[in-house]
Amino acid sequence: MYDLLISDESRLDILDAFSWYESRREGLGRDFELCLEAGFNQIQRNPLLYQKRYKNLRIHFIDRFPYGIHFLIDEKNVKVFGVFHTSRNPQNWTARLKR
């Protein structure tokens, strides 16, 4: 199994999404978290299952919510650098790759 490394920016993405969903309906933020955790588990078990989308970037789209987990694979690590809504402009997440 691969080690999962989540960037600080990704943690902020998750917190923003959680807060937004929770403000819409109590418990919906928790549902988002559960779907996100399931996505992280799937990625950890087999990150090579996901095709490359941009250079070496791979994206796992989580269930029930329009979000993608954007990650790179480095030896035995999965580096998550963003959890983005699918309607966001790709320039927002490609900019993080350059940092």
Backbone as a chain_set.jsonl record, in Angstrom:
{"seq": "MYDLLISDESRLDILDAFSWYESRREGLGRDFELCLEAGFNQIQRNPLLYQKRYKNLRIHFIDRFPYGIHFLIDEKNVKVFGVFHTSRNPQNWTARLKR", "coords": {"N": [[0.844, -1.181, 0.0], [0.458, 2.248, -0.711], [1.885, 5.222, 0.766], [0.033, 7.987, 1.929], [0.215, 11.336, 1.321], [-0.879, 14.403, 2.225], [-1.241, 17.627, 1.112], [-0.966, 20.904, 2.676], [-2.513, 22.808, 1.367], [-4.41, 21.171, 0.17], [-5.741, 20.239, 2.397], [-6.993, 22.576, 3.204], [-8.693, 22.921, 1.003], [-10.407, 20.756, 1.436], [-11.531, 21.407, 3.918], [-12.903, 23.773, 3.237], [-14.807, 22.758, 1.395], [-16.155, 20.934, 3.047], [-17.267, 22.703, 4.955], [-18.947, 24.231, 3.314], [-20.813, 22.299, 2.374], [-21.844, 21.431, 4.819], [-23.075, 23.739, 5.697], [-25.216, 23.812, 4.039], [-26.784, 21.601, 4.638], [-27.159, 19.954, 7.654], [-24.928, 17.417, 8.477], [-24.351, 16.762, 5.861], [-21.803, 17.596, 5.212], [-20.292, 15.745, 6.607], [-20.988, 13.447, 5.186], [-19.716, 14.067, 2.801], [-17.038, 13.973, 3.686], [-16.833, 11.198, 4.283], [-17.11, 10.044, 1.724], [-14.846, 11.132, 0.553], [-12.811, 9.971, 2.136], [-13.151, 7.294, 1.37], [-12.362, 7.529, -1.277], [-9.648, 8.257, -0.918], [-8.719, 5.872, 0.222], [-9.074, 4.075, -1.916], [-7.271, 5.142, -3.757], [-4.848, 4.826, -2.36], [-4.618, 2.038, -2.299], [-4.352, 1.304, -5.016], [-2.934, 3.342, -6.902], [-2.042, 3.481, -9.517], [-4.08, 2.736, -11.095], [-5.465, 4.873, -12.071], [-5.618, 7.001, -14.842], [-3.139, 9.112, -16.379], [-3.637, 12.568, -16.463], [-2.644, 15.149, -16.847], [0.501, 15.832, -17.617], [2.143, 14.121, -15.185], [0.044, 13.999, -13.505], [-2.749, 12.625, -11.814], [-6.214, 11.887, -11.429], [-8.779, 11.195, -9.169], [-12.167, 10.859, -9.152], [-14.517, 11.497, -6.752], [-17.245, 9.636, -5.249], [-20.72, 10.582, -5.392], [-20.288, 13.356, -4.971], [-19.256, 16.317, -6.708], [-16.293, 16.335, -6.976], [-12.749, 16.13, -7.416], [-9.881, 14.257, -6.567], [-6.701, 15.285, -6.789], [-3.617, 14.057, -7.666], [-0.161, 12.963, -7.404], [2.223, 10.394, -8.08], [4.952, 9.164, -6.32], [7.448, 7.092, -6.131], [6.764, 5.147, -3.5], [4.83, 6.782, -2.499], [1.823, 8.647, -2.437], [1.034, 11.741, -3.417], [-1.12, 14.122, -2.559], [-2.277, 17.025, -3.917], [-4.415, 18.634, -4.286], [-7.947, 19.056, -3.838], [-10.481, 19.414, -5.73], [-13.43, 21.067, -6.929], [-15.287, 19.944, -9.696], [-16.062, 21.884, -11.506], [-14.231, 23.871, -11.461], [-11.747, 25.969, -12.917], [-9.177, 24.494, -14.814], [-6.703, 25.768, -14.728], [-6.413, 26.627, -12.14], [-5.662, 24.371, -10.645], [-3.456, 23.418, -12.067], [-1.606, 25.365, -11.621], [-0.723, 24.826, -9.05], [0.919, 22.649, -9.432], [3.235, 23.733, -10.366], [4.507, 24.845, -8.269]], "CA": [[0.0, 0.0, 0.0], [1.192, 3.504, -0.804], [1.668, 6.216, 1.821], [-0.741, 9.123, 1.456], [0.703, 12.619, 1.818], [-1.871, 15.409, 1.857], [-0.669, 18.97, 1.263], [-1.732, 21.855, 3.475], [-3.508, 23.414, 0.481], [-5.488, 20.184, 0.016], [-6.508, 20.237, 3.65], [-7.855, 23.763, 3.15], [-9.734, 22.6, 0.027], [-11.341, 19.835, 2.092], [-12.235, 22.172, 4.949], [-13.845, 24.666, 2.538], [-15.911, 21.953, 0.854], [-16.91, 20.427, 4.201], [-18.037, 23.819, 5.518], [-20.0, 24.598, 2.373], [-21.859, 21.272, 2.411], [-22.462, 21.407, 6.145], [-23.954, 24.908, 5.792], [-26.414, 23.538, 3.244], [-27.599, 20.647, 5.398], [-26.395, 19.313, 8.724], [-24.555, 16.035, 8.184], [-23.9, 16.61, 4.477], [-20.344, 17.734, 5.243], [-19.772, 14.436, 7.051], [-21.137, 12.548, 4.038], [-18.617, 14.419, 1.896], [-15.808, 13.411, 4.271], [-16.844, 9.738, 4.126], [-16.826, 9.752, 0.317], [-13.455, 11.503, 0.339], [-12.002, 8.923, 2.76], [-13.232, 6.114, 0.502], [-11.51, 7.84, -2.421], [-8.254, 8.157, -0.477], [-8.413, 4.445, 0.393], [-8.946, 3.476, -3.25], [-6.014, 5.623, -4.336], [-3.736, 4.193, -1.642], [-4.504, 0.629, -2.679], [-3.881, 1.144, -6.391], [-2.939, 4.644, -7.574], [-1.737, 3.336, -10.94], [-5.341, 2.463, -11.764], [-5.968, 6.121, -12.638], [-4.8, 7.448, -15.967], [-2.523, 10.433, -16.289], [-4.477, 13.588, -17.092], [-1.82, 16.306, -17.182], [1.853, 15.388, -17.266], [2.036, 12.922, -14.339], [-1.11, 14.194, -12.634], [-3.859, 11.679, -11.892], [-7.386, 12.397, -10.709], [-9.836, 10.269, -8.769], [-13.414, 11.576, -8.904], [-15.18, 10.816, -5.643], [-18.661, 9.302, -5.417], [-21.796, 11.441, -4.875], [-19.964, 14.777, -4.938], [-18.489, 16.681, -7.907], [-14.925, 16.691, -6.597], [-11.674, 15.24, -7.825], [-8.648, 14.239, -5.777], [-5.598, 15.441, -7.736], [-2.446, 13.5, -6.996], [1.019, 12.482, -8.112], [2.828, 9.214, -7.461], [6.398, 9.279, -6.177], [7.888, 5.816, -5.571], [5.697, 4.519, -2.713], [4.006, 7.842, -1.922], [0.815, 9.346, -3.212], [1.038, 13.122, -2.951], [-2.358, 14.827, -2.904], [-2.012, 18.459, -3.893], [-5.645, 19.393, -4.424], [-9.265, 18.429, -3.878], [-11.158, 20.493, -6.43], [-14.737, 20.913, -7.552], [-15.074, 19.679, -11.12], [-16.354, 23.064, -12.324], [-13.138, 24.855, -11.367], [-10.867, 26.134, -14.06], [-7.96, 23.687, -14.661], [-5.535, 26.603, -14.429], [-6.286, 26.719, -10.689], [-4.897, 23.252, -10.088], [-2.156, 23.268, -12.725], [-0.695, 26.32, -10.98], [-0.131, 24.178, -7.872], [1.972, 21.736, -9.884], [4.446, 24.503, -10.664], [5.12, 25.339, -7.019]], "C": [[0.891, 1.246, 0.0], [0.899, 4.388, 0.406], [0.96, 7.413, 1.199], [-0.229, 10.388, 2.122], [-0.244, 13.703, 1.305], [-1.289, 16.793, 2.137], [-1.566, 19.85, 2.131], [-2.824, 22.51, 2.629], [-4.7, 22.47, 0.279], [-6.365, 20.135, 1.258], [-7.461, 21.442, 3.704], [-8.992, 23.56, 2.146], [-10.827, 21.76, 0.68], [-12.178, 20.576, 3.132], [-13.268, 23.107, 4.324], [-15.059, 23.894, 2.029], [-16.784, 21.424, 1.991], [-17.818, 21.522, 4.752], [-19.2, 24.207, 4.616], [-21.146, 23.589, 2.428], [-22.582, 21.247, 3.755], [-23.412, 22.592, 6.323], [-25.247, 24.716, 4.998], [-27.36, 22.586, 3.962], [-26.713, 19.96, 6.438], [-26.164, 17.847, 8.387], [-24.059, 15.821, 6.767], [-22.38, 16.754, 4.37], [-19.693, 16.418, 5.65], [-19.902, 13.409, 5.931], [-20.026, 12.794, 3.02], [-17.305, 13.811, 2.398], [-15.729, 11.898, 4.076], [-16.53, 9.337, 2.678], [-15.37, 10.07, -0.019], [-12.51, 10.45, 0.925], [-12.001, 7.653, 1.912], [-12.356, 6.319, -0.73], [-10.033, 7.735, -2.071], [-7.838, 6.691, -0.339], [-8.222, 3.748, -0.95], [-7.631, 3.876, -3.9], [-4.828, 4.937, -3.671], [-3.538, 2.751, -2.076], [-3.933, 0.455, -4.082], [-3.911, 2.47, -7.155], [-2.665, 4.561, -9.075], [-2.984, 3.018, -11.769], [-5.863, 3.69, -12.521], [-5.029, 6.623, -13.722], [-4.228, 8.837, -15.713], [-3.382, 11.419, -17.07], [-3.658, 14.776, -17.586], [-0.42, 15.999, -16.685], [1.723, 14.11, -16.433], [0.868, 12.99, -13.358], [-2.177, 13.126, -12.885], [-5.003, 12.239, -11.054], [-8.342, 11.251, -10.412], [-11.063, 11.118, -8.457], [-14.196, 10.808, -7.847], [-16.653, 10.58, -5.954], [-19.543, 10.379, -4.782], [-21.531, 12.932, -4.924], [-19.09, 15.12, -6.139], [-17.086, 17.197, -7.584], [-13.946, 15.651, -7.095], [-10.494, 15.383, -6.893], [-7.503, 14.24, -6.788], [-4.309, 15.003, -7.048], [-1.348, 13.107, -7.969], [1.544, 11.275, -7.354], [4.337, 9.393, -7.476], [6.883, 8.043, -5.417], [6.744, 5.144, -4.817], [4.829, 5.548, -2.002], [2.988, 8.337, -2.932], [0.74, 10.739, -2.609], [-0.21, 13.829, -3.466], [-2.064, 16.32, -2.814], [-3.263, 19.288, -4.115], [-6.875, 18.518, -4.407], [-10.184, 19.518, -4.427], [-12.536, 20.1, -6.941], [-14.519, 20.787, -9.052], [-15.363, 20.882, -12.013], [-15.234, 24.099, -12.29], [-12.274, 24.831, -12.603], [-9.595, 25.31, -13.841], [-6.716, 24.515, -14.368], [-5.329, 26.745, -12.926], [-5.448, 25.578, -10.126], [-3.573, 23.038, -10.795], [-1.129, 24.23, -12.148], [-0.024, 25.695, -9.746], [0.988, 23.217, -8.252], [3.297, 22.463, -10.065], [5.146, 25.004, -9.417], [6.088, 24.359, -6.449]], "O": [[1.942, 1.275, 0.639], [-0.179, 4.319, 0.996], [1.26, 7.801, 0.07], [-0.237, 10.498, 3.348], [-0.389, 13.893, 0.097], [-0.894, 17.091, 3.264], [-2.756, 19.582, 2.298], [-3.931, 22.741, 3.115], [-5.848, 22.909, 0.224], [-7.586, 20.004, 1.166], [-8.587, 21.334, 4.189], [-10.124, 23.974, 2.398], [-12.017, 22.019, 0.501], [-13.391, 20.387, 3.211], [-14.386, 23.219, 4.826], [-16.199, 24.323, 2.209], [-18.011, 21.463, 1.905], [-19.004, 21.29, 4.988], [-20.303, 24.479, 5.091], [-22.312, 23.973, 2.517], [-23.798, 21.063, 3.809], [-24.429, 22.48, 7.008], [-26.25, 25.381, 5.26], [-28.58, 22.742, 3.905], [-25.641, 19.45, 6.113], [-27.102, 17.125, 8.049], [-23.412, 14.812, 6.486], [-21.748, 16.107, 3.535], [-18.663, 16.03, 5.099], [-19.008, 12.583, 5.749], [-19.469, 11.855, 2.451], [-16.557, 13.209, 1.628], [-14.668, 11.373, 3.739], [-15.771, 8.398, 2.443], [-14.739, 9.351, -0.793], [-11.523, 10.078, 0.289], [-10.963, 7.01, 1.757], [-11.683, 5.39, -1.177], [-9.25, 7.183, -2.845], [-6.735, 6.315, -0.737], [-7.317, 2.928, -1.106], [-6.957, 3.051, -4.518], [-3.897, 4.513, -4.356], [-2.402, 2.294, -2.205], [-3.122, -0.441, -4.314], [-4.81, 2.697, -7.965], [-3.02, 5.474, -9.821], [-2.939, 3.032, -12.999], [-6.61, 3.559, -13.49], [-3.811, 6.666, -13.545], [-4.768, 9.621, -14.933], [-3.8, 11.142, -18.194], [-3.957, 15.341, -18.638], [-0.181, 15.915, -15.48], [1.231, 13.104, -16.944], [0.73, 12.133, -12.485], [-2.464, 12.776, -14.029], [-4.781, 12.972, -10.091], [-8.669, 10.447, -11.285], [-11.009, 11.996, -7.596], [-14.5, 9.627, -8.016], [-17.232, 11.242, -6.815], [-19.177, 11.0, -3.784], [-22.482, 13.713, -4.919], [-18.265, 14.304, -6.551], [-16.745, 18.342, -7.881], [-14.257, 14.463, -7.187], [-10.145, 16.488, -6.477], [-7.357, 13.291, -7.559], [-3.955, 15.513, -5.985], [-1.568, 12.942, -9.169], [1.341, 11.144, -6.147], [4.928, 9.729, -8.502], [6.741, 7.966, -4.197], [5.83, 4.616, -5.451], [4.165, 5.227, -1.016], [3.266, 8.43, -4.127], [0.421, 10.898, -1.431], [-0.338, 14.098, -4.66], [-1.654, 16.818, -1.766], [-3.193, 20.517, -4.131], [-6.86, 17.387, -4.894], [-10.609, 20.418, -3.704], [-12.772, 18.957, -7.331], [-13.652, 21.458, -9.611], [-14.946, 20.895, -13.171], [-15.286, 25.094, -13.013], [-12.099, 23.795, -13.246], [-8.986, 25.414, -12.776], [-5.757, 23.989, -13.803], [-4.204, 26.96, -12.474], [-4.623, 25.786, -9.237], [-2.638, 22.52, -10.184], [0.071, 23.957, -12.177], [1.126, 26.013, -9.442], [1.909, 22.999, -7.466], [4.362, 21.861, -9.928], [6.256, 25.531, -9.494], [6.687, 24.618, -5.406]]}, "num_chains": 1, "name": "protein.A"}
